[in-house]
Amino acid sequence: MMKNYIKKFAEISNSDVSLVGGKNASLGEMFCNLKAYQIDVPDGFSVTAAAYWDFLDAYGLRNILADELHKLDLEKWSNLQEVGANCRKQILSFPLPDLIIEKIQLAYRELNHLYGSDISLAIRSSATAEDLPTASFAGQQETYLNVKGERNITSAVHHCFASLFTDRAIKYRVDNGFDHMKVALSVGIQIMVRSDKGSSGVMFTLDPDSGFENVALISSAWGLGENVVQGNINTDEFLVYKSFIGKVKNPIISRKMGSKEKTMVYTEFADENLESFGKTITNLATPEDQKNTYSLSDKDVIQLAEWACRIEKHYGRHMDVEWAKDGISGNLYIVQARPETVHSRKSHSDLFKEFKIKKKGTVVCKGIGLGNRITSGVARLLHSTAQMDQLHDGEILVTERTDPDWDPILKKAAAIITDQGGRTSHAAIVAREVGAIAVVGAGNATTKIKDGQIITVSTAEGDSGMVYDGALEWEEKTLDIGNIKMPRTAPMLILAHPDQAFKYSFFPNKGVGLMRMEFIINNAIGIHPMALKHFEKITDPAVRETIENKTEYYADKTDYFIQKLAESTARIAAAFYPKDVIVRMSDFKSNEYANLLGGRQFEPEEENPMIGFRGASRYYHPMYKEGFEMECEAMKMVREEMGFTNVKLMIPFCRTVDEAKKVIAIMADHGLKRGTNGLHLYMMVEIPSNAILAEFFAPLFDGFSIGSNDLTQLTLGADRDSTLLSEIFTPFDPAVMELIRMSVEKAKKAGVKIGLCGQAPSDYPEYAKFLVDCGMDSISFNPDALIKGIENMYRAENTSATSAYPT
């Protein structure tokens, strides 16, 4: 009976994994089923596992390979390289049978007939056990790009067969319990997209670090996609909120520009019959103008995210997808899709371990952090896989980048630090899979870190991965949320860092009661808004140059502020949608504003900034009004263009009713009119006048939020930061508690909501009892205090009443 050595993509589906492997089965599945949704998959064919087995059997290679693999040292892996090399040598020493060659070349000629003789091909290995839900097999076998000519294609197939026995593939199969001689190798032969003249990359149908399911993450760079997959470069990254695609003007909630140092392109060669399939691509330095330009347009990002959602729906699971954009036609293509293998088999329980460094040390370098943990140990600086034996268990691997050849030792590393790579790079994917801490894209780690140096690696500080000199001390707290009983009083979060929002969205909560805008301005923007509005007034040359560099990608410098603030806010809003996210407009003091880049020219010098030019008083004053208008533009973008109407806005430090009216009028003038498109306005109660006149403030707002620290400070005339007055500064002071009780009573009478933000309800059960008995609608906590706060609230609601003023 004639063996089926070739199957066209049009003949393949997901049921053919045993014949063509997971990669090719997925390509056929998409090619056949996704055309109806205008998703383009380049055509091609598969050399089946039957061809691989018949090749082995033609020369008795099954027994030869099995005997060689039995020699493996499974304890120390001392002879892994020798065994792998011998296996590959055996396969390459025997030619492919004539019938297999004939079938491959015939299928190639048919592709030429359909698509033209100038087509280039990608030749990709596809193991018959790969891409299972519990194992990624990412990059275990070889890929060859820009292959032309019959002889080159058959040679590439032959080398793919041999790559089933790369060192990394052998080790991976042992680690994951696969029998070497029961795994076959199919080869996918697919028409290449001219992304060497365009861009390419990877996308996940969830956030791969936190497991947050409502976004798609897209990584992109100029040129062929191998640079992105292998982690050769720091990529552009985009986050898209999936539910809003096609429903709002702009579902992109985050953009980060990567340096994109290299661009992989075709190497042109004259003789198509030379053994040149391994030399058909090259990496060139990316031109400066392309480094400083996003490698995808917003339209393309949204298109890819829409495709990602469709692919996810078709497969019924989260997916890891490779895409390419043809730089000649401008068309987008999907070139590969596999199951996402980390969060598909992982609960979110580990997300609820909190790590915090007690005292930060000297920062050696930083990059993108993965793992949400902290570790310390000896840094082992390695430049190639030939040095792998130098890495000992528990040491921290520091290298330029990793590729699949590093896989055999990555489980030994306590952490992985690379100069290059993004969140979808090989190092990032493998780190997640083996549960390692990783800092990728650090840029200069291999020059800043010395071999043998003791370092501490922290990825518990948002997206940033920090590398500190020395062995620092840290706290580790496990938050038990398995049997949390939720109180009637709404527990909400206090958040300041958008990078941690996805993680915290898994905590039991009723939304975000306080998002501190000033933290975003300080961390994500760093420039005084008036320095952007009136850049021409900046006199310091160094400040001018830094602002120019930060804003060079923006048509107008104010767009930098608005876009960055909007995207950071949208990331938090997306994490908790449709729950309320109450955003407090900026509440810097003048001395804090002055510390922003360019700020000193626009801020007054005050003796007591704590009770000076801050909060609402700034918003209508000529010295800052334009800055506040920029804040309003950003919030309007979040709510109207991005669709996050769950964002509510709160005015801090509003001294008088007249002041409130002025601020509300400015907001309305800039598209933030209370009641329009469901907009709610809140006011902080942090000045005694707010409580005393709450019934007059109430008609202007939809709710109040009590800022207990400022209220205590201003009621008692006691500096909250003074150690000398620490005994006086207490939330249990009767005057402060009376103002809180008064505020709640008046809010209830006026029919507006009221909540409180602060630490005391988690630290003191009796204080939680006081607030619950007052009738507080919500209490907001920092994430590390949330669980204890919920327990105190629930207990307070289910115990008998106590004194109105606990002591």
Disulfide bonds with the S-S distance in Angstrom:
none
